[in-house]
Amino acid sequence: MSVTPLSVLDLSPISSGSTAAAALRNTLDLARHTERLGYRRYWLAEHHLAPGVASSAPAVLAGLVAAATTRIRVGSAAVQLGHVAPLAVAEQFGTLAQLHPDRVDVGLGRSPLAGLAAGTSPARPPRKGPAADRVADGLLIPAVPAFDVEKESFQRIFRLIGSNSATHRDYHADVGAVLDFLDGGHVEAESGVTTHSPVAEGVDAQVWILGSSGGESARTAGALGLPFGANYHVSPSTILETVRAYREAFRPSRRLAEPYVVVSVDVVVGPDDDTARELASPFGQWVLSIRAGEGAIRYPSPKEAAQFPWTDEQRRIVRDRTATQLVGSPDTVARGLAVLRDATAADELLVTTITHEHADRVRSYDLLAAAWGLGTSEGEHR
């Protein structure tokens, strides 16, 4: 029986006491290492102005990773179409695909905070998902956390990156435009003129959509017949409705005959459960910094995390993420991944691991690959 593929999501985390340059070098090292281990894809996140994240330009970083590796698929998770024009996306990743054929993934996101930055969304988004914890097929579906989004910080970020959120954007149309440029030309609705991009046209880049709810992203991916990335690591409360919405909306396309879902998950693997828990101990503080509007602090060490003065309210704010992070020995985490795969019927799992020390992060992926059986029946990269 074939092994369910595992892939990597990397934010190029910057640890406390370290630098962005070191984080980027660590990304290249981890990419080479996970390729040798048999992971299928290596996706780079897009985060801006975050003190603890160096992955701000996924197209640039994906090019560096592709050049540093030979087989593993490389892409974005995800380029936010709220502030990047479809032509720019097609040309950036078309350039990569010209030089690295059959290896490039174009992950597209909708940037749901764009409305917040434009002043069209409330400071506290409406609650979606369960109001209390539940377990579905062994998988924890936590209650949706209630917290206020620090609006001003997001408005500043979107202004600086050139957000297009001041005017309404049709996400479905934007994704369609990316596909048009890759396929052979985009017809402008206003003029009827067909525009071609030589560097993008005809490349074999694989287009994905990533989403955290059963809303527009899931429906668009299904309607266009594209593979879909569902974010258990971002929004564990909504994972089941997200994958269900995608599958219900799916229509076969020339790109994909049947739905294909990759589900992301936070993971830390250690040689034993106690060691893994210590390595993962800074995670809650890091999540809190994101939800408080700080934009992901430099990742603390376990010693620094032990000194953080938690309040009960702060623990409630991050509990959905800390409770669904898979932490433990290789066998412990492998069992958790199997539950996630079965509950969501995932075709592939996307693992994201952050630890203070790079060596611990590399070891986590190493231990997981051995426990999961990568490099045995899963030796190919599609």
BALOBA-1460 file (C-alpha; in Angstrom, 3 decimals):
// residues 382
<rec num="1" residu="m" x="0.000" y="0.000" z="0.000"/>
<rec num="2" residu="s" x="1.361" y="3.418" z="-0.958"/>
<rec num="3" residu="v" x="2.221" y="5.929" z="1.732"/>
<rec num="4" residu="t" x="0.186" y="9.129" z="1.886"/>
<rec num="5" residu="p" x="2.570" y="11.861" z="0.696"/>
<rec num="6" residu="l" x="3.960" y="14.390" z="3.142"/>
<rec num="7" residu="s" x="5.022" y="17.887" z="2.116"/>
<rec num="8" residu="v" x="6.631" y="20.877" z="3.833"/>
<rec num="9" residu="l" x="5.303" y="24.365" z="4.564"/>
<rec num="10" residu="d" x="8.104" y="26.732" z="5.586"/>
<rec num="11" residu="l" x="7.802" y="30.267" z="6.978"/>
<rec num="12" residu="s" x="11.581" y="30.692" z="7.231"/>
<rec num="13" residu="p" x="11.193" y="31.415" z="10.954"/>
<rec num="14" residu="i" x="13.649" y="33.782" z="12.626"/>
<rec num="15" residu="s" x="14.568" y="32.620" z="16.108"/>
<rec num="16" residu="s" x="15.300" y="34.928" z="19.017"/>
<rec num="17" residu="g" x="18.933" y="35.984" z="18.857"/>
<rec num="18" residu="s" x="19.189" y="35.112" z="15.159"/>
<rec num="19" residu="t" x="18.821" y="36.942" z="11.833"/>
<rec num="20" residu="a" x="16.781" y="36.854" z="8.636"/>
<rec num="21" residu="a" x="19.882" y="35.789" z="6.707"/>
<rec num="22" residu="a" x="20.326" y="32.772" z="8.963"/>
<rec num="23" residu="a" x="16.634" y="31.889" z="8.597"/>
<rec num="24" residu="l" x="16.872" y="31.961" z="4.806"/>
<rec num="25" residu="r" x="19.997" y="29.804" z="4.814"/>
<rec num="26" residu="n" x="18.156" y="27.398" z="7.104"/>
<rec num="27" residu="t" x="15.323" y="27.217" z="4.582"/>
<rec num="28" residu="l" x="17.709" y="26.148" z="1.824"/>
<rec num="29" residu="d" x="19.287" y="23.575" z="4.123"/>
<rec num="30" residu="l" x="15.907" y="22.166" z="5.185"/>
<rec num="31" residu="a" x="14.716" y="22.001" z="1.577"/>
<rec num="32" residu="r" x="17.727" y="19.936" z="0.549"/>
<rec num="33" residu="h" x="17.294" y="17.700" z="3.587"/>
<rec num="34" residu="t" x="13.566" y="17.060" z="3.135"/>
<rec num="35" residu="e" x="14.092" y="16.343" z="-0.553"/>
<rec num="36" residu="r" x="16.503" y="13.552" z="0.399"/>
<rec num="37" residu="l" x="13.958" y="12.230" z="2.897"/>
<rec num="38" residu="g" x="11.204" y="11.894" z="0.273"/>
<rec num="39" residu="y" x="8.880" y="14.807" z="1.032"/>
<rec num="40" residu="r" x="6.855" y="15.684" z="-2.059"/>
<rec num="41" residu="r" x="6.607" y="19.515" z="-2.031"/>
<rec num="42" residu="y" x="8.316" y="22.456" z="-0.400"/>
<rec num="43" residu="w" x="6.020" y="25.463" z="-0.111"/>
<rec num="44" residu="l" x="6.977" y="28.941" z="1.074"/>
<rec num="45" residu="a" x="4.613" y="31.206" z="2.992"/>
<rec num="46" residu="e" x="3.952" y="34.901" z="2.444"/>
<rec num="47" residu="h" x="4.133" y="37.092" z="5.561"/>
<rec num="48" residu="h" x="4.976" y="40.784" z="5.686"/>
<rec num="49" residu="l" x="6.596" y="42.939" z="8.395"/>
<rec num="50" residu="a" x="6.675" y="40.045" z="10.864"/>
<rec num="51" residu="p" x="9.734" y="40.219" z="13.134"/>
<rec num="52" residu="g" x="9.990" y="36.430" z="13.264"/>
<rec num="53" residu="v" x="9.308" y="35.449" z="9.639"/>
<rec num="54" residu="a" x="11.724" y="35.816" z="6.706"/>
<rec num="55" residu="s" x="9.454" y="34.354" z="4.004"/>
<rec num="56" residu="s" x="8.034" y="37.585" z="2.610"/>
<rec num="57" residu="a" x="8.672" y="37.051" z="-1.108"/>
<rec num="58" residu="p" x="7.594" y="33.485" z="-1.927"/>
<rec num="59" residu="a" x="8.339" y="33.701" z="-5.642"/>
<rec num="60" residu="v" x="11.912" y="34.825" z="-4.973"/>
<rec num="61" residu="l" x="12.462" y="32.275" z="-2.230"/>
<rec num="62" residu="a" x="10.879" y="29.491" z="-4.276"/>
<rec num="63" residu="g" x="13.388" y="30.216" z="-7.029"/>
<rec num="64" residu="l" x="16.268" y="29.911" z="-4.586"/>
<rec num="65" residu="v" x="14.885" y="26.651" z="-3.192"/>
<rec num="66" residu="a" x="14.334" y="25.238" z="-6.674"/>
<rec num="67" residu="a" x="17.935" y="26.067" z="-7.605"/>
<rec num="68" residu="a" x="19.217" y="24.422" z="-4.416"/>
<rec num="69" residu="t" x="17.290" y="21.169" z="-5.038"/>
<rec num="70" residu="t" x="16.728" y="18.842" z="-7.963"/>
<rec num="71" residu="r" x="13.447" y="16.911" z="-7.618"/>
<rec num="72" residu="i" x="11.116" y="18.208" z="-4.909"/>
<rec num="73" residu="r" x="8.230" y="20.379" z="-6.111"/>
<rec num="74" residu="v" x="8.536" y="23.998" z="-5.019"/>
<rec num="75" residu="g" x="5.886" y="26.675" z="-4.665"/>
<rec num="76" residu="s" x="3.976" y="29.258" z="-2.659"/>
<rec num="77" residu="a" x="1.538" y="28.850" z="0.209"/>
<rec num="78" residu="a" x="0.240" y="31.229" z="-0.699"/>
<rec num="79" residu="v" x="0.610" y="34.320" z="-2.888"/>
<rec num="80" residu="q" x="-2.144" y="36.685" z="-1.763"/>
<rec num="81" residu="l" x="-4.156" y="37.923" z="-4.746"/>
<rec num="82" residu="g" x="-5.473" y="40.803" z="-2.637"/>
<rec num="83" residu="h" x="-2.319" y="42.750" z="-3.421"/>
<rec num="84" residu="v" x="-0.545" y="40.941" z="-6.277"/>
<rec num="85" residu="a" x="-1.896" y="41.285" z="-9.821"/>
<rec num="86" residu="p" x="-2.670" y="38.043" z="-11.683"/>
<rec num="87" residu="l" x="-0.193" y="38.923" z="-14.445"/>
<rec num="88" residu="a" x="2.605" y="39.406" z="-11.905"/>
<rec num="89" residu="v" x="1.863" y="36.009" z="-10.359"/>
<rec num="90" residu="a" x="1.812" y="34.297" z="-13.753"/>
<rec num="91" residu="e" x="5.070" y="35.906" z="-14.846"/>
<rec num="92" residu="q" x="6.905" y="35.272" z="-11.563"/>
<rec num="93" residu="f" x="6.048" y="31.598" z="-11.407"/>
<rec num="94" residu="g" x="6.173" y="31.185" z="-15.173"/>
<rec num="95" residu="t" x="9.791" y="32.310" z="-14.990"/>
<rec num="96" residu="l" x="10.485" y="29.631" z="-12.376"/>
<rec num="97" residu="a" x="8.697" y="26.971" z="-14.389"/>
<rec num="98" residu="q" x="10.707" y="27.804" z="-17.507"/>
<rec num="99" residu="l" x="13.913" y="26.997" z="-15.618"/>
<rec num="100" residu="h" x="12.541" y="24.196" z="-13.419"/>
<rec num="101" residu="p" x="9.966" y="22.297" z="-15.524"/>
<rec num="102" residu="d" x="7.467" y="19.983" z="-13.848"/>
<rec num="103" residu="r" x="8.473" y="21.211" z="-10.383"/>
<rec num="104" residu="v" x="6.607" y="24.487" z="-9.760"/>
<rec num="105" residu="d" x="3.393" y="24.916" z="-7.756"/>
<rec num="106" residu="v" x="1.520" y="28.235" z="-7.742"/>
<rec num="107" residu="g" x="-0.410" y="28.419" z="-4.475"/>
<rec num="108" residu="l" x="-2.960" y="31.249" z="-4.450"/>
<rec num="109" residu="g" x="-4.637" y="32.816" z="-1.415"/>
<rec num="110" residu="r" x="-7.503" y="35.263" z="-1.100"/>
<rec num="111" residu="s" x="-6.133" y="37.466" z="1.688"/>
<rec num="112" residu="p" x="-9.323" y="37.632" z="3.808"/>
<rec num="113" residu="l" x="-7.918" y="40.524" z="5.867"/>
<rec num="114" residu="a" x="-7.985" y="42.794" z="2.841"/>
<rec num="115" residu="g" x="-11.517" y="43.889" z="3.729"/>
<rec num="116" residu="l" x="-10.376" y="44.634" z="7.240"/>
<rec num="117" residu="a" x="-7.582" y="46.838" z="5.943"/>
<rec num="118" residu="a" x="-9.992" y="48.700" z="3.694"/>
<rec num="119" residu="g" x="-12.362" y="49.336" z="6.575"/>
<rec num="120" residu="t" x="-15.121" y="47.152" z="5.135"/>
<rec num="121" residu="s" x="-14.868" y="44.387" z="7.774"/>
<rec num="122" residu="p" x="-15.557" y="44.578" z="11.511"/>
<rec num="123" residu="a" x="-12.720" y="44.512" z="14.027"/>
<rec num="124" residu="r" x="-13.963" y="41.133" z="15.243"/>
<rec num="125" residu="p" x="-14.874" y="38.841" z="12.343"/>
<rec num="126" residu="p" x="-18.144" y="36.918" z="12.701"/>
<rec num="127" residu="r" x="-17.826" y="33.570" z="14.469"/>
<rec num="128" residu="k" x="-17.825" y="30.571" z="12.188"/>
<rec num="129" residu="g" x="-17.429" y="26.972" z="13.231"/>
<rec num="130" residu="p" x="-18.251" y="25.183" z="16.478"/>
<rec num="131" residu="a" x="-18.902" y="27.102" z="19.694"/>
<rec num="132" residu="a" x="-17.565" y="24.152" z="21.722"/>
<rec num="133" residu="d" x="-14.924" y="21.495" z="21.215"/>
<rec num="134" residu="r" x="-15.968" y="18.311" z="19.485"/>
<rec num="135" residu="v" x="-14.248" y="15.209" z="18.166"/>
<rec num="136" residu="a" x="-14.981" y="13.903" z="14.669"/>
<rec num="137" residu="d" x="-13.583" y="10.496" z="13.749"/>
<rec num="138" residu="g" x="-10.967" y="10.935" z="16.436"/>
<rec num="139" residu="l" x="-9.936" y="14.431" z="15.243"/>
<rec num="140" residu="l" x="-10.217" y="17.397" z="17.606"/>
<rec num="141" residu="i" x="-12.334" y="20.192" z="16.137"/>
<rec num="142" residu="p" x="-11.812" y="22.991" z="18.652"/>
<rec num="143" residu="a" x="-14.185" y="25.804" z="19.470"/>
<rec num="144" residu="v" x="-13.643" y="28.958" z="17.433"/>
<rec num="145" residu="p" x="-11.566" y="31.409" z="19.478"/>
<rec num="146" residu="a" x="-12.956" y="34.881" z="20.098"/>
<rec num="147" residu="f" x="-10.418" y="37.693" z="19.895"/>
<rec num="148" residu="d" x="-10.198" y="41.207" z="18.527"/>
<rec num="149" residu="v" x="-8.067" y="41.766" z="15.444"/>
<rec num="150" residu="e" x="-5.678" y="44.670" z="15.880"/>
<rec num="151" residu="k" x="-6.990" y="46.575" z="12.874"/>
<rec num="152" residu="e" x="-4.447" y="49.386" z="12.611"/>
<rec num="153" residu="s" x="-1.460" y="47.062" z="12.154"/>
<rec num="154" residu="f" x="-3.127" y="45.251" z="9.275"/>
<rec num="155" residu="q" x="-4.125" y="48.504" z="7.621"/>
<rec num="156" residu="r" x="-0.494" y="49.643" z="7.766"/>
<rec num="157" residu="i" x="0.748" y="46.393" z="6.236"/>
<rec num="158" residu="f" x="-1.727" y="46.520" z="3.389"/>
<rec num="159" residu="r" x="-0.899" y="50.150" z="2.624"/>
<rec num="160" residu="l" x="2.816" y="49.387" z="2.455"/>
<rec num="161" residu="i" x="2.529" y="46.316" z="0.232"/>
<rec num="162" residu="g" x="0.239" y="48.094" z="-2.198"/>
<rec num="163" residu="s" x="-3.048" y="46.436" z="-1.354"/>
<rec num="164" residu="n" x="-5.778" y="46.457" z="-3.979"/>
<rec num="165" residu="s" x="-8.387" y="46.074" z="-1.263"/>
<rec num="166" residu="a" x="-9.784" y="49.593" z="-1.572"/>
<rec num="167" residu="t" x="-11.829" y="48.390" z="-4.527"/>
<rec num="168" residu="h" x="-13.773" y="45.178" z="-4.845"/>
<rec num="169" residu="r" x="-11.765" y="42.311" z="-6.302"/>
<rec num="170" residu="d" x="-13.410" y="39.311" z="-7.916"/>
<rec num="171" residu="y" x="-11.294" y="36.456" z="-6.566"/>
<rec num="172" residu="h" x="-12.710" y="33.893" z="-8.988"/>
<rec num="173" residu="a" x="-11.873" y="36.202" z="-11.897"/>
<rec num="174" residu="d" x="-8.372" y="36.862" z="-10.578"/>
<rec num="175" residu="v" x="-7.622" y="33.136" z="-10.334"/>
<rec num="176" residu="g" x="-9.081" y="32.684" z="-13.804"/>
<rec num="177" residu="a" x="-6.758" y="35.376" z="-15.126"/>
<rec num="178" residu="v" x="-3.707" y="33.582" z="-13.704"/>
<rec num="179" residu="l" x="-4.863" y="30.399" z="-15.449"/>
<rec num="180" residu="d" x="-5.443" y="32.314" z="-18.708"/>
<rec num="181" residu="f" x="-1.925" y="33.734" z="-18.763"/>
<rec num="182" residu="l" x="-0.468" y="30.272" z="-18.152"/>
<rec num="183" residu="d" x="-2.725" y="28.637" z="-20.738"/>
<rec num="184" residu="g" x="-2.275" y="30.974" z="-23.678"/>
<rec num="185" residu="g" x="-3.610" y="34.471" z="-23.164"/>
<rec num="186" residu="h" x="-5.983" y="36.529" z="-21.066"/>
<rec num="187" residu="v" x="-8.952" y="38.256" z="-22.680"/>
<rec num="188" residu="e" x="-9.643" y="41.630" z="-21.047"/>
<rec num="189" residu="a" x="-13.334" y="42.018" z="-20.296"/>
<rec num="190" residu="e" x="-13.379" y="45.760" z="-21.006"/>
<rec num="191" residu="s" x="-11.602" y="45.764" z="-24.374"/>
<rec num="192" residu="g" x="-11.875" y="42.195" z="-25.586"/>
<rec num="193" residu="v" x="-8.148" y="42.278" z="-26.332"/>
<rec num="194" residu="t" x="-6.165" y="39.100" z="-25.701"/>
<rec num="195" residu="t" x="-2.910" y="39.694" z="-23.797"/>
<rec num="196" residu="h" x="-0.054" y="37.208" z="-23.891"/>
<rec num="197" residu="s" x="2.878" y="36.702" z="-21.527"/>
<rec num="198" residu="p" x="5.648" y="34.769" z="-23.297"/>
<rec num="199" residu="v" x="7.401" y="33.762" z="-20.067"/>
<rec num="200" residu="a" x="4.209" y="32.352" z="-18.538"/>
<rec num="201" residu="e" x="2.432" y="30.928" z="-21.536"/>
<rec num="202" residu="g" x="2.394" y="27.165" z="-21.835"/>
<rec num="203" residu="v" x="4.448" y="26.343" z="-18.729"/>
<rec num="204" residu="d" x="3.578" y="23.259" z="-16.697"/>
<rec num="205" residu="a" x="3.170" y="25.043" z="-13.346"/>
<rec num="206" residu="q" x="0.488" y="23.478" z="-11.152"/>
<rec num="207" residu="v" x="-2.011" y="26.001" z="-9.769"/>
<rec num="208" residu="w" x="-3.435" y="25.481" z="-6.279"/>
<rec num="209" residu="i" x="-5.854" y="27.424" z="-4.105"/>
<rec num="210" residu="l" x="-5.457" y="27.523" z="-0.332"/>
<rec num="211" residu="g" x="-8.233" y="28.355" z="2.114"/>
<rec num="212" residu="s" x="-9.272" y="28.314" z="5.758"/>
<rec num="213" residu="s" x="-13.054" y="28.141" z="5.480"/>
<rec num="214" residu="g" x="-15.843" y="26.801" z="3.332"/>
<rec num="215" residu="g" x="-16.153" y="30.173" z="1.610"/>
<rec num="216" residu="e" x="-14.994" y="31.744" z="-1.613"/>
<rec num="217" residu="s" x="-11.575" y="30.079" z="-1.840"/>
<rec num="218" residu="a" x="-12.965" y="26.551" z="-1.445"/>
<rec num="219" residu="r" x="-15.791" y="27.216" z="-3.887"/>
<rec num="220" residu="t" x="-13.478" y="28.774" z="-6.466"/>
<rec num="221" residu="a" x="-11.021" y="25.878" z="-6.289"/>
<rec num="222" residu="g" x="-13.860" y="23.428" z="-6.801"/>
<rec num="223" residu="a" x="-15.563" y="25.346" z="-9.585"/>
<rec num="224" residu="l" x="-12.313" y="25.715" z="-11.540"/>
<rec num="225" residu="g" x="-11.265" y="22.106" z="-10.994"/>
<rec num="226" residu="l" x="-8.064" y="22.931" z="-9.120"/>
<rec num="227" residu="p" x="-6.314" y="21.122" z="-6.258"/>
<rec num="228" residu="f" x="-7.002" y="22.649" z="-2.855"/>
<rec num="229" residu="g" x="-5.018" y="23.220" z="0.323"/>
<rec num="230" residu="a" x="-7.115" y="23.265" z="3.508"/>
<rec num="231" residu="n" x="-5.562" y="24.892" z="6.564"/>
<rec num="232" residu="y" x="-5.989" y="22.837" z="9.730"/>
<rec num="233" residu="h" x="-2.925" y="24.651" z="11.059"/>
<rec num="234" residu="v" x="-4.514" y="28.112" z="10.584"/>
<rec num="235" residu="s" x="-8.158" y="27.385" z="11.328"/>
<rec num="236" residu="p" x="-8.628" y="23.925" z="12.851"/>
<rec num="237" residu="s" x="-12.201" y="24.757" z="13.853"/>
<rec num="238" residu="t" x="-13.372" y="24.916" z="10.240"/>
<rec num="239" residu="i" x="-11.369" y="22.143" z="8.579"/>
<rec num="240" residu="l" x="-14.244" y="19.737" z="7.933"/>
<rec num="241" residu="e" x="-16.579" y="22.339" z="6.436"/>
<rec num="242" residu="t" x="-13.682" y="23.640" z="4.335"/>
<rec num="243" residu="v" x="-12.889" y="20.339" z="2.642"/>
<rec num="244" residu="r" x="-16.588" y="19.512" z="2.322"/>
<rec num="245" residu="a" x="-17.309" y="22.817" z="0.545"/>
<rec num="246" residu="y" x="-14.455" y="22.213" z="-1.886"/>
<rec num="247" residu="r" x="-15.566" y="18.713" z="-2.747"/>
<rec num="248" residu="e" x="-19.198" y="19.757" z="-3.170"/>
<rec num="249" residu="a" x="-18.166" y="22.559" z="-5.527"/>
<rec num="250" residu="f" x="-15.704" y="20.465" z="-7.530"/>
<rec num="251" residu="r" x="-16.129" y="20.220" z="-11.290"/>
<rec num="252" residu="p" x="-13.636" y="18.188" z="-13.349"/>
<rec num="253" residu="s" x="-11.264" y="20.209" z="-15.491"/>
<rec num="254" residu="r" x="-8.469" y="19.459" z="-17.919"/>
<rec num="255" residu="r" x="-6.116" y="20.002" z="-14.959"/>
<rec num="256" residu="l" x="-7.810" y="17.658" z="-12.517"/>
<rec num="257" residu="a" x="-10.374" y="14.897" z="-12.963"/>
<rec num="258" residu="e" x="-11.181" y="14.432" z="-9.266"/>
<rec num="259" residu="p" x="-10.874" y="16.544" z="-6.115"/>
<rec num="260" residu="y" x="-7.411" y="16.616" z="-4.571"/>
<rec num="261" residu="v" x="-6.895" y="17.921" z="-1.051"/>
<rec num="262" residu="v" x="-3.755" y="18.620" z="0.927"/>
<rec num="263" residu="v" x="-4.320" y="19.433" z="4.608"/>
<rec num="264" residu="s" x="-1.785" y="21.467" z="6.584"/>
<rec num="265" residu="v" x="-0.897" y="20.795" z="10.218"/>
<rec num="266" residu="d" x="1.525" y="22.081" z="12.876"/>
<rec num="267" residu="v" x="3.931" y="19.340" z="13.982"/>
<rec num="268" residu="v" x="6.888" y="18.965" z="16.322"/>
<rec num="269" residu="v" x="8.540" y="15.554" z="16.588"/>
<rec num="270" residu="g" x="11.166" y="14.670" z="19.171"/>
<rec num="271" residu="p" x="12.834" y="11.411" z="20.154"/>
<rec num="272" residu="d" x="10.223" y="11.077" z="22.931"/>
<rec num="273" residu="d" x="7.045" y="12.851" z="24.018"/>
<rec num="274" residu="d" x="8.667" y="14.895" z="26.806"/>
<rec num="275" residu="t" x="11.435" y="16.259" z="24.602"/>
<rec num="276" residu="a" x="8.959" y="17.149" z="21.868"/>
<rec num="277" residu="r" x="6.730" y="19.008" z="24.337"/>
<rec num="278" residu="e" x="9.683" y="21.076" z="25.512"/>
<rec num="279" residu="l" x="10.659" y="21.922" z="21.929"/>
<rec num="280" residu="a" x="7.068" y="22.955" z="21.188"/>
<rec num="281" residu="s" x="6.609" y="25.004" z="24.374"/>
<rec num="282" residu="p" x="7.203" y="28.424" z="22.687"/>
<rec num="283" residu="f" x="4.445" y="27.830" z="20.125"/>
<rec num="284" residu="g" x="1.582" y="29.352" z="22.107"/>
<rec num="285" residu="q" x="3.483" y="32.575" z="22.768"/>
<rec num="286" residu="w" x="4.297" y="32.822" z="19.062"/>
<rec num="287" residu="v" x="0.648" y="32.335" z="18.037"/>
<rec num="288" residu="l" x="-0.430" y="34.925" z="20.587"/>
<rec num="289" residu="s" x="1.921" y="37.488" z="19.065"/>
<rec num="290" residu="i" x="0.270" y="36.977" z="15.667"/>
<rec num="291" residu="r" x="-3.259" y="37.293" z="16.984"/>
<rec num="292" residu="a" x="-2.332" y="40.341" z="19.035"/>
<rec num="293" residu="g" x="-1.180" y="42.140" z="15.886"/>
<rec num="294" residu="e" x="2.566" y="41.912" z="16.510"/>
<rec num="295" residu="g" x="3.025" y="39.863" z="13.360"/>
<rec num="296" residu="a" x="4.881" y="36.804" z="14.722"/>
<rec num="297" residu="i" x="7.680" y="37.586" z="17.140"/>
<rec num="298" residu="r" x="11.120" y="36.050" z="16.776"/>
<rec num="299" residu="y" x="10.584" y="32.473" z="17.840"/>
<rec num="300" residu="p" x="11.440" y="32.118" z="21.557"/>
<rec num="301" residu="s" x="13.573" y="29.402" z="23.090"/>
<rec num="302" residu="p" x="11.942" y="26.962" z="25.523"/>
<rec num="303" residu="k" x="13.747" y="28.754" z="28.351"/>
<rec num="304" residu="e" x="12.350" y="32.121" z="27.249"/>
<rec num="305" residu="a" x="8.886" y="30.633" z="26.813"/>
<rec num="306" residu="a" x="8.933" y="29.265" z="30.353"/>
<rec num="307" residu="q" x="9.236" y="32.826" z="31.673"/>
<rec num="308" residu="f" x="6.252" y="34.235" z="29.752"/>
<rec num="309" residu="p" x="3.523" y="35.538" z="32.148"/>
<rec num="310" residu="w" x="0.411" y="33.920" z="30.687"/>
<rec num="311" residu="t" x="-3.104" y="35.044" z="31.627"/>
<rec num="312" residu="d" x="-6.133" y="32.780" z="31.385"/>
<rec num="313" residu="e" x="-7.569" y="34.982" z="28.614"/>
<rec num="314" residu="q" x="-4.394" y="34.698" z="26.545"/>
<rec num="315" residu="r" x="-4.429" y="30.924" z="26.860"/>
<rec num="316" residu="r" x="-8.030" y="30.868" z="25.629"/>
<rec num="317" residu="i" x="-7.077" y="32.960" z="22.601"/>
<rec num="318" residu="v" x="-4.467" y="30.465" z="21.392"/>
<rec num="319" residu="r" x="-5.940" y="27.205" z="22.679"/>
<rec num="320" residu="d" x="-7.368" y="26.101" z="19.319"/>
<rec num="321" residu="r" x="-3.853" y="26.183" z="17.859"/>
<rec num="322" residu="t" x="-1.927" y="24.702" z="20.786"/>
<rec num="323" residu="a" x="-4.468" y="21.895" z="21.232"/>
<rec num="324" residu="t" x="-4.267" y="20.865" z="17.574"/>
<rec num="325" residu="q" x="-0.494" y="21.037" z="17.169"/>
<rec num="326" residu="l" x="0.734" y="17.445" z="16.866"/>
<rec num="327" residu="v" x="3.582" y="17.081" z="19.366"/>
<rec num="328" residu="g" x="5.383" y="13.969" z="20.523"/>
<rec num="329" residu="s" x="7.524" y="11.007" z="19.623"/>
<rec num="330" residu="p" x="7.563" y="9.765" z="16.016"/>
<rec num="331" residu="d" x="4.889" y="7.165" z="16.743"/>
<rec num="332" residu="t" x="2.714" y="9.658" z="18.621"/>
<rec num="333" residu="v" x="2.761" y="12.164" z="15.775"/>
<rec num="334" residu="a" x="2.359" y="9.518" z="13.070"/>
<rec num="335" residu="r" x="-0.825" y="8.322" z="14.786"/>
<rec num="336" residu="g" x="-2.097" y="11.900" z="14.943"/>
<rec num="337" residu="l" x="-1.376" y="12.444" z="11.252"/>
<rec num="338" residu="a" x="-3.224" y="9.252" z="10.377"/>
<rec num="339" residu="v" x="-6.283" y="10.495" z="12.287"/>
<rec num="340" residu="l" x="-6.144" y="13.846" z="10.466"/>
<rec num="341" residu="r" x="-5.775" y="12.143" z="7.099"/>
<rec num="342" residu="d" x="-8.665" y="9.776" z="7.688"/>
<rec num="343" residu="a" x="-11.031" y="12.376" z="9.181"/>
<rec num="344" residu="t" x="-10.521" y="14.768" z="6.275"/>
<rec num="345" residu="a" x="-9.932" y="12.138" z="3.559"/>
<rec num="346" residu="a" x="-6.797" y="14.112" z="2.680"/>
<rec num="347" residu="d" x="-4.806" y="13.001" z="-0.339"/>
<rec num="348" residu="e" x="-1.661" y="14.590" z="1.082"/>
<rec num="349" residu="l" x="-0.526" y="16.250" z="4.327"/>
<rec num="350" residu="l" x="1.423" y="19.512" z="4.553"/>
<rec num="351" residu="v" x="3.615" y="19.644" z="7.641"/>
<rec num="352" residu="t" x="4.836" y="22.897" z="9.159"/>
<rec num="353" residu="t" x="7.346" y="22.724" z="11.997"/>
<rec num="354" residu="i" x="8.922" y="25.586" z="13.948"/>
<rec num="355" residu="t" x="11.495" y="25.181" z="16.707"/>
<rec num="356" residu="h" x="14.003" y="27.612" z="18.140"/>
<rec num="357" residu="e" x="17.018" y="25.601" z="16.989"/>
<rec num="358" residu="h" x="17.327" y="24.703" z="13.330"/>
<rec num="359" residu="a" x="18.852" y="21.320" z="14.168"/>
<rec num="360" residu="d" x="15.719" y="20.389" z="16.115"/>
<rec num="361" residu="r" x="13.508" y="21.340" z="13.159"/>
<rec num="362" residu="v" x="15.588" y="19.226" z="10.773"/>
<rec num="363" residu="r" x="15.484" y="16.312" z="13.216"/>
<rec num="364" residu="s" x="11.701" y="16.623" z="13.521"/>
<rec num="365" residu="y" x="11.250" y="16.164" z="9.778"/>
<rec num="366" residu="d" x="13.808" y="13.358" z="9.810"/>
<rec num="367" residu="l" x="12.081" y="11.429" z="12.591"/>
<rec num="368" residu="l" x="8.669" y="11.930" z="10.998"/>
<rec num="369" residu="a" x="9.838" y="10.703" z="7.585"/>
<rec num="370" residu="a" x="11.120" y="7.477" z="9.131"/>
<rec num="371" residu="a" x="7.970" y="6.894" z="11.182"/>
<rec num="372" residu="w" x="5.672" y="7.638" z="8.233"/>
<rec num="373" residu="g" x="7.600" y="5.455" z="5.823"/>
<rec num="374" residu="l" x="8.802" y="8.068" z="3.349"/>
<rec num="375" residu="g" x="11.514" y="6.774" z="1.077"/>
<rec num="376" residu="t" x="9.928" y="3.314" z="0.972"/>
<rec num="377" residu="s" x="6.884" y="3.182" z="-1.296"/>
<rec num="378" residu="e" x="6.724" y="6.972" z="-1.659"/>
<rec num="379" residu="g" x="9.853" y="7.672" z="-3.630"/>
<rec num="380" residu="e" x="8.417" y="9.682" z="-6.485"/>
<rec num="381" residu="h" x="7.461" y="13.335" z="-6.776"/>
<rec num="382" residu="r" x="4.443" y="14.204" z="-8.831"/>
